[in-house]
Amino acid sequence: MEERCPGPWNVCVLMRTGRDGAVEFVGTAKEALAKLRKDWPIRGPGFARAIETCQDAVRNWSPSYLARIAFEEAVREAGLAV
């Protein structure tokens, strides 16, 4: 069975990468999930919600826009908001 990931978000999430204040665009639940799983600075409640919501979106269990909202919350919680 082929896994189908949801398409890109209508609006990308901007976040600081922590490297020289560079800004990065995250445009899909799959990209957001990869960012969350790799060296995320603060693993609080927003992080946990974003992981769960992005996984659900990638599995097509929930709408992708919910993953974007949860990821934005995790970005703010981690102090990476632009």
Biopython code that builds the backbone (N, CA, C, O; Angstrom):
import numpy as np
from Bio.PDB.StructureBuilder import StructureBuilder

atoms = [
    (1, "MET", "N", (0.840, -1.183, 0.000)),
    (1, "MET", "CA", (0.000, 0.000, 0.000)),
    (1, "MET", "C", (0.885, 1.247, 0.000)),
    (1, "MET", "O", (1.791, 1.364, 0.826)),
    (2, "GLU", "N", (0.637, 2.147, -0.891)),
    (2, "GLU", "CA", (1.421, 3.375, -1.018)),
    (2, "GLU", "C", (0.951, 4.411, -0.013)),
    (2, "GLU", "O", (-0.248, 4.658, 0.121)),
    (3, "GLU", "N", (1.909, 5.022, 0.700)),
    (3, "GLU", "CA", (1.572, 6.070, 1.665)),
    (3, "GLU", "C", (1.437, 7.386, 0.925)),
    (3, "GLU", "O", (2.317, 7.774, 0.157)),
    (4, "ARG", "N", (0.332, 8.069, 1.162)),
    (4, "ARG", "CA", (0.110, 9.374, 0.547)),
    (4, "ARG", "C", (0.158, 10.437, 1.621)),
    (4, "ARG", "O", (-0.571, 10.360, 2.609)),
    (5, "CYS", "N", (0.986, 11.402, 1.440)),
    (5, "CYS", "CA", (1.081, 12.510, 2.387)),
    (5, "CYS", "C", (0.223, 13.658, 1.883)),
    (5, "CYS", "O", (0.043, 13.833, 0.678)),
    (6, "PRO", "N", (-0.305, 14.439, 2.823)),
    (6, "PRO", "CA", (-1.091, 15.600, 2.400)),
    (6, "PRO", "C", (-0.210, 16.608, 1.663)),
    (6, "PRO", "O", (1.008, 16.640, 1.837)),
    (7, "GLY", "N", (-0.843, 17.410, 0.855)),
    (7, "GLY", "CA", (-0.114, 18.408, 0.078)),
    (7, "GLY", "C", (0.385, 19.559, 0.916)),
    (7, "GLY", "O", (0.248, 19.559, 2.140)),
    (8, "PRO", "N", (0.959, 20.533, 0.255)),
    (8, "PRO", "CA", (1.520, 21.694, 0.970)),
    (8, "PRO", "C", (0.430, 22.531, 1.624)),
    (8, "PRO", "O", (-0.726, 22.543, 1.199)),
    (9, "TRP", "N", (0.850, 23.234, 2.683)),
    (9, "TRP", "CA", (-0.055, 24.147, 3.367)),
    (9, "TRP", "C", (-0.284, 25.371, 2.500)),
    (9, "TRP", "O", (0.567, 25.722, 1.683)),
    (10, "ASN", "N", (-1.418, 26.020, 2.668)),
    (10, "ASN", "CA", (-1.702, 27.255, 1.929)),
    (10, "ASN", "C", (-0.764, 28.373, 2.341)),
    (10, "ASN", "O", (-0.408, 29.227, 1.528)),
    (11, "VAL", "N", (-0.364, 28.367, 3.608)),
    (11, "VAL", "CA", (0.537, 29.390, 4.139)),
    (11, "VAL", "C", (1.683, 28.690, 4.860)),
    (11, "VAL", "O", (1.452, 27.896, 5.771)),
    (12, "CYS", "N", (2.905, 28.979, 4.459)),
    (12, "CYS", "CA", (4.075, 28.389, 5.116)),
    (12, "CYS", "C", (4.239, 28.971, 6.513)),
    (12, "CYS", "O", (3.797, 30.083, 6.801)),
    (13, "VAL", "N", (4.884, 28.192, 7.370)),
    (13, "VAL", "CA", (5.235, 28.668, 8.703)),
    (13, "VAL", "C", (6.688, 29.125, 8.647)),
    (13, "VAL", "O", (7.563, 28.369, 8.225)),
    (14, "LEU", "N", (6.945, 30.360, 9.072)),
    (14, "LEU", "CA", (8.306, 30.890, 9.128)),
    (14, "LEU", "C", (8.874, 30.618, 10.509)),
    (14, "LEU", "O", (8.205, 30.840, 11.518)),
    (15, "MET", "N", (10.103, 30.139, 10.552)),
    (15, "MET", "CA", (10.744, 29.891, 11.838)),
    (15, "MET", "C", (12.230, 30.180, 11.751)),
    (15, "MET", "O", (12.844, 30.048, 10.692)),
    (16, "ARG", "N", (12.789, 30.570, 12.861)),
    (16, "ARG", "CA", (14.239, 30.767, 12.935)),
    (16, "ARG", "C", (14.890, 29.402, 13.104)),
    (16, "ARG", "O", (14.368, 28.540, 13.810)),
    (17, "THR", "N", (16.021, 29.212, 12.458)),
    (17, "THR", "CA", (16.693, 27.921, 12.543)),
    (17, "THR", "C", (17.644, 27.852, 13.725)),
    (17, "THR", "O", (18.099, 26.768, 14.090)),
    (18, "GLY", "N", (17.947, 28.979, 14.321)),
    (18, "GLY", "CA", (18.893, 28.993, 15.420)),
    (18, "GLY", "C", (20.319, 29.185, 14.940)),
    (18, "GLY", "O", (21.220, 29.417, 15.746)),
    (19, "ARG", "N", (20.532, 29.090, 13.646)),
    (19, "ARG", "CA", (21.858, 29.297, 13.063)),
    (19, "ARG", "C", (21.925, 30.705, 12.491)),
    (19, "ARG", "O", (21.371, 30.972, 11.424)),
    (20, "ASP", "N", (22.595, 31.599, 13.190)),
    (20, "ASP", "CA", (22.781, 32.970, 12.727)),
    (20, "ASP", "C", (21.461, 33.697, 12.464)),
    (20, "ASP", "O", (21.419, 34.634, 11.666)),
    (21, "GLY", "N", (20.400, 33.278, 13.120)),
    (21, "GLY", "CA", (19.116, 33.941, 12.937)),
    (21, "GLY", "C", (18.488, 33.714, 11.584)),
    (21, "GLY", "O", (17.593, 34.462, 11.188)),
    (22, "ALA", "N", (18.934, 32.700, 10.863)),
    (22, "ALA", "CA", (18.373, 32.403, 9.545)),
    (22, "ALA", "C", (16.896, 32.038, 9.675)),
    (22, "ALA", "O", (16.461, 31.501, 10.694)),
    (23, "VAL", "N", (16.142, 32.336, 8.636)),
    (23, "VAL", "CA", (14.715, 32.046, 8.613)),
    (23, "VAL", "C", (14.472, 30.898, 7.644)),
    (23, "VAL", "O", (15.066, 30.827, 6.568)),
    (24, "GLU", "N", (13.588, 30.007, 8.053)),
    (24, "GLU", "CA", (13.267, 28.843, 7.231)),
    (24, "GLU", "C", (11.761, 28.790, 7.007)),
    (24, "GLU", "O", (10.986, 29.171, 7.884)),
    (25, "PHE", "N", (11.352, 28.325, 5.848)),
    (25, "PHE", "CA", (9.946, 28.149, 5.506)),
    (25, "PHE", "C", (9.605, 26.670, 5.635)),
    (25, "PHE", "O", (10.290, 25.820, 5.065)),
    (26, "VAL", "N", (8.555, 26.361, 6.379)),
    (26, "VAL", "CA", (8.083, 24.982, 6.506)),
    (26, "VAL", "C", (6.690, 24.954, 5.896)),
    (26, "VAL", "O", (5.802, 25.693, 6.320)),
    (27, "GLY", "N", (6.504, 24.093, 4.895)),
    (27, "GLY", "CA", (5.280, 24.137, 4.117)),
    (27, "GLY", "C", (4.417, 22.900, 4.101)),
    (27, "GLY", "O", (3.382, 22.887, 3.435)),
    (28, "THR", "N", (4.818, 21.831, 4.831)),
    (28, "THR", "CA", (3.995, 20.624, 4.873)),
    (28, "THR", "C", (4.070, 19.995, 6.257)),
    (28, "THR", "O", (4.985, 20.271, 7.032)),
    (29, "ALA", "N", (3.103, 19.153, 6.551)),
    (29, "ALA", "CA", (3.107, 18.427, 7.829)),
    (29, "ALA", "C", (4.311, 17.491, 7.904)),
    (29, "ALA", "O", (4.880, 17.297, 8.979)),
    (30, "LYS", "N", (4.695, 16.921, 6.786)),
    (30, "LYS", "CA", (5.854, 16.015, 6.760)),
    (30, "LYS", "C", (7.142, 16.771, 7.092)),
    (30, "LYS", "O", (7.965, 16.277, 7.863)),
    (31, "GLU", "N", (7.324, 17.964, 6.518)),
    (31, "GLU", "CA", (8.497, 18.796, 6.825)),
    (31, "GLU", "C", (8.489, 19.201, 8.295)),
    (31, "GLU", "O", (9.522, 19.159, 8.963)),
    (32, "ALA", "N", (7.318, 19.592, 8.793)),
    (32, "ALA", "CA", (7.207, 20.014, 10.192)),
    (32, "ALA", "C", (7.570, 18.865, 11.124)),
    (32, "ALA", "O", (8.275, 19.066, 12.113)),
    (33, "LEU", "N", (7.099, 17.675, 10.817)),
    (33, "LEU", "CA", (7.393, 16.514, 11.644)),
    (33, "LEU", "C", (8.892, 16.225, 11.668)),
    (33, "LEU", "O", (9.443, 15.880, 12.714)),
    (34, "ALA", "N", (9.541, 16.364, 10.539)),
    (34, "ALA", "CA", (10.998, 16.157, 10.478)),
    (34, "ALA", "C", (11.716, 17.187, 11.341)),
    (34, "ALA", "O", (12.662, 16.844, 12.051)),
    (35, "LYS", "N", (11.281, 18.440, 11.292)),
    (35, "LYS", "CA", (11.893, 19.494, 12.113)),
    (35, "LYS", "C", (11.689, 19.205, 13.599)),
    (35, "LYS", "O", (12.616, 19.351, 14.396)),
    (36, "LEU", "N", (10.500, 18.802, 13.964)),
    (36, "LEU", "CA", (10.192, 18.519, 15.364)),
    (36, "LEU", "C", (11.026, 17.368, 15.908)),
    (36, "LEU", "O", (11.456, 17.392, 17.061)),
    (37, "ARG", "N", (11.246, 16.376, 15.085)),
    (37, "ARG", "CA", (11.981, 15.179, 15.531)),
    (37, "ARG", "C", (13.491, 15.391, 15.619)),
    (37, "ARG", "O", (14.198, 14.598, 16.242)),
    (38, "LYS", "N", (13.986, 16.465, 14.990)),
    (38, "LYS", "CA", (15.434, 16.680, 14.940)),
    (38, "LYS", "C", (15.828, 17.872, 15.809)),
    (38, "LYS", "O", (15.593, 19.018, 15.427)),
    (39, "ASP", "N", (16.411, 17.619, 16.947)),
    (39, "ASP", "CA", (16.986, 18.657, 17.819)),
    (39, "ASP", "C", (16.041, 19.806, 18.146)),
    (39, "ASP", "O", (16.472, 20.960, 18.137)),
    (40, "TRP", "N", (14.779, 19.539, 18.434)),
    (40, "TRP", "CA", (13.845, 20.607, 18.790)),
    (40, "TRP", "C", (14.239, 21.145, 20.156)),
    (40, "TRP", "O", (14.444, 20.360, 21.082)),
    (41, "PRO", "N", (14.354, 22.475, 20.313)),
    (41, "PRO", "CA", (14.930, 23.041, 21.544)),
    (41, "PRO", "C", (14.075, 22.903, 22.803)),
    (41, "PRO", "O", (14.620, 22.705, 23.889)),
    (42, "ILE", "N", (12.753, 23.001, 22.684)),
    (42, "ILE", "CA", (11.887, 22.924, 23.860)),
    (42, "ILE", "C", (10.782, 21.912, 23.589)),
    (42, "ILE", "O", (9.986, 22.067, 22.663)),
    (43, "ARG", "N", (10.753, 20.877, 24.415)),
    (43, "ARG", "CA", (9.777, 19.805, 24.207)),
    (43, "ARG", "C", (8.666, 19.885, 25.245)),
    (43, "ARG", "O", (8.524, 19.019, 26.108)),
    (44, "GLY", "N", (7.885, 20.953, 25.132)),
    (44, "GLY", "CA", (6.780, 21.193, 26.049)),
    (44, "GLY", "C", (5.465, 20.677, 25.488)),
    (44, "GLY", "O", (5.453, 19.858, 24.569)),
    (45, "PRO", "N", (4.360, 21.157, 26.041)),
    (45, "PRO", "CA", (3.038, 20.704, 25.595)),
    (45, "PRO", "C", (2.746, 21.036, 24.124)),
    (45, "PRO", "O", (2.108, 20.246, 23.427)),
    (46, "GLY", "N", (3.208, 22.195, 23.654)),
    (46, "GLY", "CA", (3.008, 22.556, 22.245)),
    (46, "GLY", "C", (3.745, 21.614, 21.321)),
    (46, "GLY", "O", (3.235, 21.240, 20.264)),
    (47, "PHE", "N", (4.951, 21.228, 21.720)),
    (47, "PHE", "CA", (5.742, 20.261, 20.957)),
    (47, "PHE", "C", (4.994, 18.932, 20.856)),
    (47, "PHE", "O", (4.855, 18.378, 19.765)),
    (48, "ALA", "N", (4.517, 18.424, 21.982)),
    (48, "ALA", "CA", (3.817, 17.135, 22.008)),
    (48, "ALA", "C", (2.571, 17.170, 21.130)),
    (48, "ALA", "O", (2.297, 16.223, 20.393)),
    (49, "ARG", "N", (1.819, 18.266, 21.213)),
    (49, "ARG", "CA", (0.616, 18.411, 20.399)),
    (49, "ARG", "C", (0.966, 18.461, 18.913)),
    (49, "ARG", "O", (0.272, 17.870, 18.086)),
    (50, "ALA", "N", (2.045, 19.169, 18.579)),
    (50, "ALA", "CA", (2.452, 19.283, 17.172)),
    (50, "ALA", "C", (2.905, 17.940, 16.613)),
    (50, "ALA", "O", (2.567, 17.596, 15.481)),
    (51, "ILE", "N", (3.666, 17.178, 17.397)),
    (51, "ILE", "CA", (4.102, 15.850, 16.942)),
    (51, "ILE", "C", (2.876, 14.994, 16.627)),
    (51, "ILE", "O", (2.788, 14.398, 15.554)),
    (52, "GLU", "N", (1.945, 14.939, 17.556)),
    (52, "GLU", "CA", (0.749, 14.108, 17.383)),
    (52, "GLU", "C", (-0.090, 14.559, 16.190)),
    (52, "GLU", "O", (-0.544, 13.739, 15.392)),
    (53, "THR", "N", (-0.288, 15.859, 16.080)),
    (53, "THR", "CA", (-1.137, 16.395, 15.012)),
    (53, "THR", "C", (-0.481, 16.235, 13.641)),
    (53, "THR", "O", (-1.157, 15.912, 12.664)),
    (54, "CYS", "N", (0.833, 16.462, 13.564)),
    (54, "CYS", "CA", (1.540, 16.281, 12.288)),
    (54, "CYS", "C", (1.538, 14.813, 11.871)),
    (54, "CYS", "O", (1.363, 14.505, 10.692)),
    (55, "GLN", "N", (1.731, 13.907, 12.829)),
    (55, "GLN", "CA", (1.671, 12.472, 12.504)),
    (55, "GLN", "C", (0.293, 12.107, 11.969)),
    (55, "GLN", "O", (0.182, 11.372, 10.988)),
    (56, "ASP", "N", (-0.752, 12.615, 12.607)),
    (56, "ASP", "CA", (-2.114, 12.339, 12.148)),
    (56, "ASP", "C", (-2.348, 12.878, 10.739)),
    (56, "ASP", "O", (-2.998, 12.222, 9.925)),
    (57, "ALA", "N", (-1.826, 14.060, 10.450)),
    (57, "ALA", "CA", (-1.996, 14.637, 9.109)),
    (57, "ALA", "C", (-1.237, 13.826, 8.063)),
    (57, "ALA", "O", (-1.753, 13.574, 6.974)),
    (58, "VAL", "N", (-0.019, 13.420, 8.392)),
    (58, "VAL", "CA", (0.776, 12.625, 7.446)),
    (58, "VAL", "C", (0.086, 11.290, 7.157)),
    (58, "VAL", "O", (0.170, 10.771, 6.043)),
    (59, "ARG", "N", (-0.587, 10.746, 8.150)),
    (59, "ARG", "CA", (-1.329, 9.480, 7.972)),
    (59, "ARG", "C", (-2.708, 9.697, 7.342)),
    (59, "ARG", "O", (-3.454, 8.744, 7.117)),
    (60, "ASN", "N", (-3.037, 10.971, 7.059)),
    (60, "ASN", "CA", (-4.347, 11.342, 6.515)),
    (60, "ASN", "C", (-5.482, 11.032, 7.488)),
    (60, "ASN", "O", (-6.594, 10.706, 7.073)),
    (61, "TRP", "N", (-5.195, 11.137, 8.777)),
    (61, "TRP", "CA", (-6.209, 10.927, 9.801)),
    (61, "TRP", "C", (-6.853, 12.241, 10.218)),
    (61, "TRP", "O", (-7.926, 12.240, 10.821)),
    (62, "SER", "N", (-6.214, 13.357, 9.906)),
    (62, "SER", "CA", (-6.772, 14.663, 10.255)),
    (62, "SER", "C", (-6.365, 15.674, 9.192)),
    (62, "SER", "O", (-5.427, 15.435, 8.431)),
    (63, "PRO", "N", (-7.065, 16.800, 9.135)),
    (63, "PRO", "CA", (-6.748, 17.816, 8.122)),
    (63, "PRO", "C", (-5.362, 18.424, 8.343)),
    (63, "PRO", "O", (-4.922, 18.619, 9.476)),
    (64, "SER", "N", (-4.707, 18.708, 7.260)),
    (64, "SER", "CA", (-3.358, 19.259, 7.301)),
    (64, "SER", "C", (-3.300, 20.632, 7.973)),
    (64, "SER", "O", (-2.300, 20.974, 8.604)),
    (65, "TYR", "N", (-4.372, 21.417, 7.838)),
    (65, "TYR", "CA", (-4.338, 22.757, 8.435)),
    (65, "TYR", "C", (-4.227, 22.689, 9.959)),
    (65, "TYR", "O", (-3.678, 23.602, 10.576)),
    (66, "LEU", "N", (-4.744, 21.618, 10.574)),
    (66, "LEU", "CA", (-4.607, 21.460, 12.025)),
    (66, "LEU", "C", (-3.147, 21.232, 12.408)),
    (66, "LEU", "O", (-2.695, 21.690, 13.458)),
    (67, "ALA", "N", (-2.416, 20.523, 11.551)),
    (67, "ALA", "CA", (-0.987, 20.310, 11.792)),
    (67, "ALA", "C", (-0.237, 21.640, 11.719)),
    (67, "ALA", "O", (0.667, 21.890, 12.516)),
    (68, "ARG", "N", (-0.612, 22.487, 10.768)),
    (68, "ARG", "CA", (0.043, 23.792, 10.650)),
    (68, "ARG", "C", (-0.197, 24.632, 11.900)),
    (68, "ARG", "O", (0.728, 25.259, 12.415)),
    (69, "ILE", "N", (-1.413, 24.645, 12.377)),
    (69, "ILE", "CA", (-1.742, 25.408, 13.576)),
    (69, "ILE", "C", (-0.937, 24.894, 14.773)),
    (69, "ILE", "O", (-0.380, 25.685, 15.534)),
    (70, "ALA", "N", (-0.878, 23.583, 14.938)),
    (70, "ALA", "CA", (-0.131, 22.993, 16.055)),
    (70, "ALA", "C", (1.359, 23.264, 15.917)),
    (70, "ALA", "O", (2.035, 23.528, 16.911)),
    (71, "PHE", "N", (1.877, 23.204, 14.699)),
    (71, "PHE", "CA", (3.298, 23.475, 14.480)),
    (71, "PHE", "C", (3.616, 24.935, 14.798)),
    (71, "PHE", "O", (4.642, 25.224, 15.414)),
    (72, "GLU", "N", (2.748, 25.853, 14.387)),
    (72, "GLU", "CA", (2.949, 27.274, 14.722)),
    (72, "GLU", "C", (3.029, 27.463, 16.230)),
    (72, "GLU", "O", (3.855, 28.234, 16.719)),
    (73, "GLU", "N", (2.180, 26.766, 16.963)),
    (73, "GLU", "CA", (2.195, 26.850, 18.427)),
    (73, "GLU", "C", (3.533, 26.338, 18.980)),
    (73, "GLU", "O", (4.103, 26.946, 19.885)),
    (74, "ALA", "N", (4.027, 25.228, 18.440)),
    (74, "ALA", "CA", (5.315, 24.686, 18.896)),
    (74, "ALA", "C", (6.464, 25.630, 18.573)),
    (74, "ALA", "O", (7.403, 25.756, 19.359)),
    (75, "VAL", "N", (6.398, 26.290, 17.431)),
    (75, "VAL", "CA", (7.424, 27.270, 17.049)),
    (75, "VAL", "C", (7.437, 28.436, 18.033)),
    (75, "VAL", "O", (8.502, 28.882, 18.460)),
    (76, "ARG", "N", (6.264, 28.922, 18.390)),
    (76, "ARG", "CA", (6.177, 30.021, 19.373)),
    (76, "ARG", "C", (6.680, 29.565, 20.738)),
    (76, "ARG", "O", (7.427, 30.283, 21.402)),
    (77, "GLU", "N", (6.269, 28.372, 21.152)),
    (77, "GLU", "CA", (6.691, 27.833, 22.445)),
    (77, "GLU", "C", (8.213, 27.718, 22.535)),
    (77, "GLU", "O", (8.793, 27.962, 23.593)),
    (78, "ALA", "N", (8.856, 27.349, 21.436)),
    (78, "ALA", "CA", (10.303, 27.167, 21.399)),
    (78, "ALA", "C", (11.062, 28.471, 21.204)),
    (78, "ALA", "O", (12.293, 28.473, 21.224)),
    (79, "GLY", "N", (10.350, 29.585, 21.015)),
    (79, "GLY", "CA", (10.999, 30.873, 20.809)),
    (79, "GLY", "C", (11.622, 31.010, 19.438)),
    (79, "GLY", "O", (12.584, 31.757, 19.260)),
    (80, "LEU", "N", (11.074, 30.284, 18.457)),
    (80, "LEU", "CA", (11.629, 30.307, 17.101)),
    (80, "LEU", "C", (10.765, 31.112, 16.130)),
    (80, "LEU", "O", (11.024, 31.127, 14.927)),
    (81, "ALA", "N", (9.741, 31.779, 16.658)),
    (81, "ALA", "CA", (8.850, 32.552, 15.793)),
    (81, "ALA", "C", (9.569, 33.761, 15.218)),
    (81, "ALA", "O", (10.414, 34.372, 15.872)),
    (82, "VAL", "N", (9.222, 34.089, 14.004)),
    (82, "VAL", "CA", (9.801, 35.226, 13.312)),
    (82, "VAL", "C", (8.999, 36.461, 13.621)),
    (82, "VAL", "O", (9.321, 37.544, 13.133)),
]
sb = StructureBuilder()
sb.init_structure("model")
sb.init_model(0)
sb.init_chain("A")
sb.init_seg("    ")
for serial, (resi, resn, name, xyz) in enumerate(atoms, 1):
    if name == "N":
        sb.init_residue(resn, " ", resi, " ")
    sb.init_atom(name, np.array(xyz, "f"), 0.0, 1.0, " ", f" {name:<3s}", serial, name[0])
structure = sb.get_structure()
